[in-house]
Amino acid sequence: MRLALPEPKDSGMTLRLDTELALERGRALHNAARYYQAHEAWEAAWLGEEGEVRVLLQGLIQVAAGYVKAFDHRRPGGSARLLAAGLKKLTPFPDGFAGLSLASFREGVARSLVEAQRWVAGERAGLDPGLAPSLERVLPAPDLP
């Protein structure tokens, strides 16, 4: 059974403090190519969230897991599946949702997915770590404790 993804309402939403902290911590870890740790940081927030924020976090978690499969486990099929699943979850969100520059992030993930699929097909020997996009903010991070 497939569930329809919620249509995000607006990009100017307010996140719970613990979710904002986890989102920012995961973003910094992801941008430092520490994908497993980013996955763990986002998962901590995901467990307590619901609705569209939960879907956003799940998409980010799946993308990070896709990079773990590519770079740590060297599993092309798992990487491609997770990148595709994460990208599908992130697609409905407008750029700027939760303060994140999602449009450029999705473009980078889509490029990674194409190359991961080429890897699955035996057309390349692996995924270039330089393809993994950084996750930027549309505005500076709020002052967090």
N, C-alpha and C positions, 0 to 999 in steps of 0.2 A: 504494500500500500504506500503510495507516494503522497506526501502532504504538500499542499500549495504553500509557497513561501509568502510571508506577509509582505504587503506593499508598504515600504517605509513611508512615514508621514512627513517628517521634515528633518533638515540637517541641523537645526538649532536646538536640538534636544539637550536636556540636562541629564547627565549620568550620575549614578550613585558614586560617592567618593571612592569606595573600594573598587568599583568597576573602573573608574577613571584612573586610579593608581595602577591597576593590573593592566589596563589597556596601554598606558604609557610605558610601564616596565616591559611588557611584551614587545612593544614597538621598538624600544631601544635594543632589546636583545635580538630581535629579528634583524634590525639594521646592522648589528654587529656579527651577523651570520651565525648566531647562536640559536638555531631554529628549534631544537628540542626544548631549550629553556624558555623560549618565547611561547611555544605550545603550552608548556606547564603554567606560565604566568596567565595566559588567556583562559586556560581551562579553570583556574581557580575562580575567576569571575563568572565564567560560563555556568558553573554549577549553581550559582545563586541568582542567575538572571532568568528572564522569561521574555517572550515576545520578540520584537525585532532586534533588540540588543543581543539577545541570546543567539539569534540567527547570524548576526554580524560576527560575533565572537566565534561561533562554530565555523564560519567560513574562513576566518583568520587561522584558526587552529588547524583546519584541514590543509590550508596552503603551507603552513609551517611544517606539518607532518609530511607533506609531499616533498619538501626540500630535505627533510631528514631521510626519507626513503631514497632520494637521489644521491645525496652527498655522503651520508653515513652508512647506509645499508646497500647502496648501489643496486636498487631494485627498480628498474624502469617501469614495470607495470603498475606497481604500487604508487610510485611517484606520479605517473600520469593520471591514475584514478583519483588520487587525493587532490591534485591540482585542479582537475576538472570539477570535482565535487565542491571544493572551496570557491572556485570561480563562479559556479552556478549560484551559490548562496550569496556571494558578494554582488552579483550583477544587478539586482533590483535597487540597491542603495544609491542614492544620489551622491555625487561628489560633495564632500564636506560633511557627510553624515558622521556624527560623533566627533566632529572636528578633524576627520581624516581626509587626506587627499586620495580618495578611492579610485578616481578615474585613471590616474597614472599607474597606480598599484595594479589595478585589473589589467591594464595594457601589458605591463611587465609579466604578470602571471600568465596571461594568454600567450605571450612569446615563449615563456618557459614550457608551457603545455605543448605547444607545437613541436618544440625540440625534444621534449620527453616522449612524445608520440613517435618521432623519428627514431629515437633510441629504441623504443619498443619494436619498431619495424626493422631494426638492425642497420639503420642508415647512419648511425653515429655511435661513438664508443661511450658516451655518457652525457651528462648535462653540465654545461659550463656554469660554474658558480657565479660568474659575472652577469648571468641572465637574471638572477634573483633580484627583483626590484626592492628598493627601499620603500618603507611606509612612512610617508611624511604627513605633517599636520597642515591644514589650510590656514590655521592661526597658531600662534605660539601656545604651547601647553599652559594650562592654567597653573597658578601657584598651588603646588600640592605640598602637604606636610611631609 
